[in-house]
Amino acid sequence: MITRAALLSTAFLAFLPLAAAEEKDPTLGHSYHGEVFNEGPRQAAVLIPGTGDVHFKVSTDSEKAQQFFDQGLGQLHGFWDFEAERSFRQVAAIDPDCAMAYWGMAMANFKNDKRGKGFIEKAVERKDSASPREQAWIDGLADYFRDTKLDAKKRLRDFVRSLENIATESPDDIEAQAFLLKQIYYNHGKGLEIPSHYAVNLLAEKVLTADPDHPANHYQIHLWDKEDATKALAAAANCGPAAPGIAHMWHMPGHIYSKLHRYEDAVWQQEASARIDHAHMMRFQIVPDQIHNFAHNNEWLIRNLNYLGQLDRSVELAMNMISLPRLAKFEKEDKPETYNPKGSSWQYGRQRLRDTLVRFEQWEQLIKLSENGLLDVDDKSILQRDYDRFVGIAKFESGDLDGGKQHLTALTGALRKKTTARDAAVADAEKQAKDKSKPEKEITSAKESAEKEFKKDIETLSNLVNELTVYEALTREPADLDQAKQLLPDLKDLAKWRHAGLWRRAGDPDKAMQLAAESVKSDAGEVLPLATQVEILYDAGKKDEAKKAFEALRTLAHSADPDLPILKRLEPVAKALGYPDQWKKAPAVAQDLGERPPLDSLGPFRWTPPPAPSLALPDAEGKIHSLKDFAGEPVLVIFYLGKECTHCMEQLNAFAPAAKKFSDAGINLIAVSTDSIDGLSKTFDTETKPFPFPLLADPSLDQFKAYRAYDDFEEMALHGTFLIDGSSRIRWQEISYEPFMHPDWLLEECVRLLELTSPAS
């Protein structure tokens, strides 16, 4: 494998000739090659084993460039677009005239019209040096991006036709057929329906017959995922082994196994995916949520672990997701209060942790984590009404009836407020319509329109009030079973097995057994529905039916945590039914699985922050400052591009007023400059108040390189901001062509991360 050190010794300036004609004096940190190169990976690629045995001969005299091109191709097939772009940038770094390198960058940005268009234009500029075959690939993609304002569906249809033409001209070109298959699936997601899955599957089978180990197994899974999962079992077995170094290729079979309620197999796939991602991020110092599908894979893994009754591992992974650094994504870049956590590990982790604790009746822990801030309200990932619902349930179930009533009162008040607002809006709409002498039909329509705006919220709040009222009725002394029975039929958005358990407690075994049976059927493969059915059947005196259900539970719950509340309650049931104390038994091993390496060989189950490189640099007076000077205290390190960078000066001036806040939170600040010691002394004149944190000199850029705040391709320093905890691990980072400008948001994030139990401990 080529090493990073070897790559750094490569003449990256070979990539620079096109710079002279494009942008001679870019803003510091911006690419010499133009705006589209600012974003995306700016650190060197390395050859990663297991990205797919694929080959596409391109016009280059460099064997190494060809290897990186093939790697990028495999990464495209695995939807690993960020790393694919890195591989294609490496091709261009080695051979700047390789037109297909820029085609690859454009393909890695197919969903981004602006960047895709910018990259393919550079491929077109070099098209004359490409083969006729390569020119056909470039022309098809160039046509797609030529006018991004045209009808999107027409552009997608035309692009498919360009791939069909290539496949027709070169019937033995596996890659033409594979990319055609990929594009048909992609277009399907954009509203261009697949008229015949059978017909498209013939194309998939043609590719996989020619090469059973091709990453196109991935596309066959997508083809059948929402149609008939059984038709993708062979692809599910082959997908991971086809490209074992790409996490998503292990994830996708999990779709098929989940659809077929084979949660044990789904968990294996998703855990393999998570472990590979964790290892890759920790090795290359990559922020977790920059990885496509990472957060989604892990939250789905938690759900499947829940189905298997694995509470401890679910909580461990959810807590790990919460501890991950958040990307600074704002709906309005100049307003950090508009932080948007959608799709983040932090959001998913909080939601899945809360759901897991409710599912497994971990009431005390749920209350503690909700009230200590970990699972508190943020009105984006956890809404106030959801908070009141779950914490209210936990308090009623744990015996804190007064605490539960407080949350019930809060929901009742929110419902009353929303209802009052609706009534006022309806009355106002009616008045305005009458004042304008509208006919009765239009008056009614105006009132209905005003009411519609509130309908969903009122229905949701009404349901939550009813649900909490049921818990209040069942937990009071004495329980009010009649009130519970009155409200139970109308409860919505409640798992059937939980609903069945409430009916049992309300004294209606027939309704409980009915819902439990429905849940076992619809939620096949899940431990809690079946365990709940056993409890309900035995409690209702249906011992034969209970034993039959328990026999199925023995295998289904074989990997479930033994101390789950429901399983503890079933211990006397197991004994009464004649089962031994160790009643679980292992299921038969499935015979349709592909090659599965040991999970521990793929990477760790949870992510841990990477170690920070050592840092020891002089200030303007020549005094050496080192991370060791802070004696285990956290440090925020800002890498900036010297006194000539006006944006950097703006950044330092933005952080200067916040320095005391960071200090009060126990966080030190230092800033590392590209300037020499002499340059540091010129950063401000004698009348300017010095910055309230040390400025350190790194003219060699050795520390910039060590922290990856460096563009390997163009040999330039980048802006970087890093939180290093007391254990010298990088807990948060942002590396960019622009300086990070949100000190208050970052302070909040630093405090959040440091208050969590260190994953490294």
Secondary structure in CASP SS format (residue, H / E / C, confidence):
PFRMAT SS
TARGET T0000
AUTHOR 0000-0000-0000
METHOD secondary structure of the structure
MODEL  1
M C 1.00
I C 1.00
T C 1.00
R H 1.00
A H 1.00
A H 1.00
L H 1.00
L H 1.00
S C 1.00
T C 1.00
A C 1.00
F H 1.00
L H 1.00
A H 1.00
F H 1.00
L C 1.00
P H 1.00
L H 1.00
A H 1.00
A H 1.00
A C 1.00
E C 1.00
E C 1.00
K C 1.00
D C 1.00
P C 1.00
T C 1.00
L C 1.00
G C 1.00
H C 1.00
S C 1.00
Y C 1.00
H C 1.00
G C 1.00
E H 1.00
V H 1.00
F H 1.00
N C 1.00
E C 1.00
G C 1.00
P C 1.00
R C 1.00
Q C 1.00
A C 1.00
A C 1.00
V C 1.00
L C 1.00
I C 1.00
P C 1.00
G C 1.00
T C 1.00
G C 1.00
D C 1.00
V C 1.00
H C 1.00
F C 1.00
K C 1.00
V C 1.00
S C 1.00
T C 1.00
D C 1.00
S C 1.00
E H 1.00
K H 1.00
A H 1.00
Q H 1.00
Q H 1.00
F H 1.00
F H 1.00
D H 1.00
Q H 1.00
G H 1.00
L H 1.00
G H 1.00
Q H 1.00
L H 1.00
H H 1.00
G C 1.00
F C 1.00
W C 1.00
D H 1.00
F H 1.00
E H 1.00
A H 1.00
E H 1.00
R H 1.00
S H 1.00
F H 1.00
R H 1.00
Q H 1.00
V H 1.00
A H 1.00
A H 1.00
I H 1.00
D C 1.00
P C 1.00
D C 1.00
C C 1.00
A H 1.00
M H 1.00
A H 1.00
Y H 1.00
W H 1.00
G H 1.00
M H 1.00
A H 1.00
M H 1.00
A C 1.00
N C 1.00
F C 1.00
K C 1.00
N C 1.00
D H 1.00
K H 1.00
R H 1.00
G H 1.00
K H 1.00
G H 1.00
F H 1.00
I H 1.00
E H 1.00
K H 1.00
A H 1.00
V H 1.00
E H 1.00
R C 1.00
K H 1.00
D H 1.00
S H 1.00
A C 1.00
S C 1.00
P H 1.00
R H 1.00
E H 1.00
Q H 1.00
A H 1.00
W H 1.00
I H 1.00
D H 1.00
G H 1.00
L H 1.00
A H 1.00
D H 1.00
Y H 1.00
F H 1.00
R H 1.00
D C 1.00
T C 1.00
K C 1.00
L C 1.00
D C 1.00
A H 1.00
K H 1.00
K H 1.00
R H 1.00
L H 1.00
R H 1.00
D H 1.00
F H 1.00
V H 1.00
R H 1.00
S H 1.00
L H 1.00
E H 1.00
N H 1.00
I H 1.00
A H 1.00
T H 1.00
E H 1.00
S C 1.00
P C 1.00
D C 1.00
D C 1.00
I H 1.00
E H 1.00
A H 1.00
Q H 1.00
A H 1.00
F H 1.00
L H 1.00
L H 1.00
K H 1.00
Q H 1.00
I H 1.00
Y H 1.00
Y H 1.00
N H 1.00
H H 1.00
G H 1.00
K C 1.00
G C 1.00
L C 1.00
E C 1.00
I C 1.00
P C 1.00
S C 1.00
H H 1.00
Y H 1.00
A H 1.00
V H 1.00
N H 1.00
L H 1.00
L H 1.00
A H 1.00
E H 1.00
K H 1.00
V H 1.00
L H 1.00
T H 1.00
A H 1.00
D C 1.00
P C 1.00
D C 1.00
H C 1.00
P C 1.00
A C 1.00
N H 1.00
H H 1.00
Y H 1.00
Q H 1.00
I H 1.00
H H 1.00
L H 1.00
W H 1.00
D H 1.00
K C 1.00
E C 1.00
D C 1.00
A H 1.00
T H 1.00
K H 1.00
A H 1.00
L H 1.00
A H 1.00
A H 1.00
A H 1.00
A H 1.00
N H 1.00
C H 1.00
G H 1.00
P H 1.00
A H 1.00
A C 1.00
P C 1.00
G C 1.00
I C 1.00
A H 1.00
H H 1.00
M H 1.00
W H 1.00
H H 1.00
M H 1.00
P H 1.00
G H 1.00
H H 1.00
I H 1.00
Y H 1.00
S H 1.00
K H 1.00
L C 1.00
H C 1.00
R C 1.00
Y H 1.00
E H 1.00
D H 1.00
A H 1.00
V H 1.00
W H 1.00
Q H 1.00
Q H 1.00
E H 1.00
A H 1.00
S H 1.00
A H 1.00
R H 1.00
I H 1.00
D H 1.00
H H 1.00
A H 1.00
H H 1.00
M H 1.00
M H 1.00
R H 1.00
F H 1.00
Q C 1.00
I C 1.00
V C 1.00
P H 1.00
D H 1.00
Q H 1.00
I C 1.00
H C 1.00
N C 1.00
F H 1.00
A H 1.00
H H 1.00
N H 1.00
N H 1.00
E H 1.00
W H 1.00
L H 1.00
I H 1.00
R H 1.00
N H 1.00
L H 1.00
N H 1.00
Y H 1.00
L C 1.00
G C 1.00
Q C 1.00
L H 1.00
D H 1.00
R H 1.00
S H 1.00
V H 1.00
E H 1.00
L H 1.00
A H 1.00
M H 1.00
N H 1.00
M H 1.00
I H 1.00
S C 1.00
L C 1.00
P C 1.00
R C 1.00
L C 1.00
A C 1.00
K C 1.00
F E 1.00
E C 1.00
K C 1.00
E C 1.00
D C 1.00
K C 1.00
P H 1.00
E H 1.00
T H 1.00
Y E 1.00
N C 1.00
P C 1.00
K C 1.00
G C 1.00
S C 1.00
S H 1.00
W H 1.00
Q H 1.00
Y H 1.00
G H 1.00
R H 1.00
Q H 1.00
R H 1.00
L H 1.00
R H 1.00
D H 1.00
T H 1.00
L H 1.00
V H 1.00
R H 1.00
F C 1.00
E C 1.00
Q C 1.00
W H 1.00
E H 1.00
Q H 1.00
L H 1.00
I H 1.00
K H 1.00
L H 1.00
S H 1.00
E H 1.00
N C 1.00
G C 1.00
L C 1.00
L C 1.00
D C 1.00
V C 1.00
D C 1.00
D C 1.00
K C 1.00
S C 1.00
I C 1.00
L C 1.00
Q H 1.00
R H 1.00
D H 1.00
Y H 1.00
D H 1.00
R H 1.00
F H 1.00
V H 1.00
G H 1.00
I H 1.00
A H 1.00
K H 1.00
F H 1.00
E H 1.00
S C 1.00
G C 1.00
D C 1.00
L H 1.00
D H 1.00
G H 1.00
G H 1.00
K H 1.00
Q H 1.00
H H 1.00
L H 1.00
T H 1.00
A H 1.00
L H 1.00
T H 1.00
G H 1.00
A H 1.00
L H 1.00
R H 1.00
K H 1.00
K H 1.00
T H 1.00
T H 1.00
A H 1.00
R H 1.00
D H 1.00
A H 1.00
A H 1.00
V H 1.00
A H 1.00
D H 1.00
A H 1.00
E H 1.00
K H 1.00
Q H 1.00
A H 1.00
K H 1.00
D H 1.00
K C 1.00
S C 1.00
K C 1.00
P C 1.00
E H 1.00
K H 1.00
E H 1.00
I H 1.00
T H 1.00
S H 1.00
A H 1.00
K H 1.00
E H 1.00
S H 1.00
A H 1.00
E H 1.00
K H 1.00
E H 1.00
F H 1.00
K H 1.00
K H 1.00
D H 1.00
I H 1.00
E H 1.00
T H 1.00
L H 1.00
S H 1.00
N H 1.00
L H 1.00
V H 1.00
N H 1.00
E H 1.00
L H 1.00
T H 1.00
V H 1.00
Y H 1.00
E H 1.00
A H 1.00
L H 1.00
T H 1.00
R C 1.00
E C 1.00
P C 1.00
A C 1.00
D C 1.00
L H 1.00
D H 1.00
Q H 1.00
A H 1.00
K H 1.00
Q H 1.00
L H 1.00
L H 1.00
P H 1.00
D H 1.00
L C 1.00
K C 1.00
D C 1.00
L C 1.00
A C 1.00
K H 1.00
W H 1.00
R H 1.00
H H 1.00
A H 1.00
G H 1.00
L H 1.00
W H 1.00
R H 1.00
R H 1.00
A C 1.00
G C 1.00
D C 1.00
P H 1.00
D H 1.00
K H 1.00
A H 1.00
M H 1.00
Q H 1.00
L H 1.00
A H 1.00
A H 1.00
E H 1.00
S H 1.00
V H 1.00
K H 1.00
S H 1.00
D C 1.00
A C 1.00
G C 1.00
E C 1.00
V H 1.00
L H 1.00
P H 1.00
L H 1.00
A H 1.00
T H 1.00
Q H 1.00
V H 1.00
E H 1.00
I H 1.00
L H 1.00
Y H 1.00
D H 1.00
A C 1.00
G C 1.00
K C 1.00
K H 1.00
D H 1.00
E H 1.00
A H 1.00
K H 1.00
K H 1.00
A H 1.00
F H 1.00
E H 1.00
A H 1.00
L H 1.00
R H 1.00
T H 1.00
L H 1.00
A C 1.00
H C 1.00
S C 1.00
A C 1.00
D C 1.00
P C 1.00
D C 1.00
L C 1.00
P H 1.00
I H 1.00
L H 1.00
K H 1.00
R H 1.00
L C 1.00
E H 1.00
P H 1.00
V H 1.00
A H 1.00
K H 1.00
A H 1.00
L C 1.00
G C 1.00
Y C 1.00
P C 1.00
D C 1.00
Q C 1.00
W C 1.00
K C 1.00
K C 1.00
A C 1.00
P C 1.00
A C 1.00
V C 1.00
A C 1.00
Q C 1.00
D C 1.00
L C 1.00
G C 1.00
E C 1.00
R C 1.00
P C 1.00
P C 1.00
L H 1.00
D H 1.00
S H 1.00
L C 1.00
G C 1.00
P C 1.00
F C 1.00
R C 1.00
W C 1.00
T C 1.00
P C 1.00
P C 1.00
P E 1.00
A C 1.00
P C 1.00
S C 1.00
L C 1.00
A E 1.00
L E 1.00
P E 1.00
D C 1.00
A C 1.00
E C 1.00
G C 1.00
K C 1.00
I E 1.00
H E 1.00
S E 1.00
L H 1.00
K H 1.00
D H 1.00
F H 1.00
A C 1.00
G C 1.00
E C 1.00
P C 1.00
V E 1.00
L E 1.00
V E 1.00
I E 1.00
F E 1.00
Y E 1.00
L C 1.00
G C 1.00
K C 1.00
E C 1.00
C C 1.00
T H 1.00
H H 1.00
C H 1.00
M H 1.00
E H 1.00
Q H 1.00
L H 1.00
N H 1.00
A H 1.00
F H 1.00
A C 1.00
P C 1.00
A C 1.00
A H 1.00
K H 1.00
K H 1.00
F H 1.00
S H 1.00
D H 1.00
A C 1.00
G C 1.00
I C 1.00
N E 1.00
L E 1.00
I E 1.00
A E 1.00
V E 1.00
S E 1.00
T C 1.00
D C 1.00
S C 1.00
I H 1.00
D H 1.00
G H 1.00
L H 1.00
S H 1.00
K C 1.00
T C 1.00
F C 1.00
D C 1.00
T C 1.00
E C 1.00
T C 1.00
K C 1.00
P C 1.00
F C 1.00
P C 1.00
F C 1.00
P C 1.00
L E 1.00
L E 1.00
A E 1.00
D C 1.00
P C 1.00
S C 1.00
L C 1.00
D H 1.00
Q H 1.00
F H 1.00
K H 1.00
A H 1.00
Y C 1.00
R C 1.00
A C 1.00
Y E 1.00
D E 1.00
D C 1.00
F C 1.00
E C 1.00
E C 1.00
M E 1.00
A E 1.00
L C 1.00
H E 1.00
G E 1.00
T E 1.00
F E 1.00
L E 1.00
I E 1.00
D C 1.00
G C 1.00
S C 1.00
S C 1.00
R E 1.00
I E 1.00
R E 1.00
W E 1.00
Q E 1.00
E E 1.00
I E 1.00
S E 1.00
Y C 1.00
E C 1.00
P C 1.00
F C 1.00
M C 1.00
H C 1.00
P H 1.00
D H 1.00
W H 1.00
L H 1.00
L H 1.00
E H 1.00
E H 1.00
C H 1.00
V H 1.00
R H 1.00
L H 1.00
L H 1.00
E H 1.00
L C 1.00
T C 1.00
S C 1.00
P C 1.00
A C 1.00
S C 1.00
END
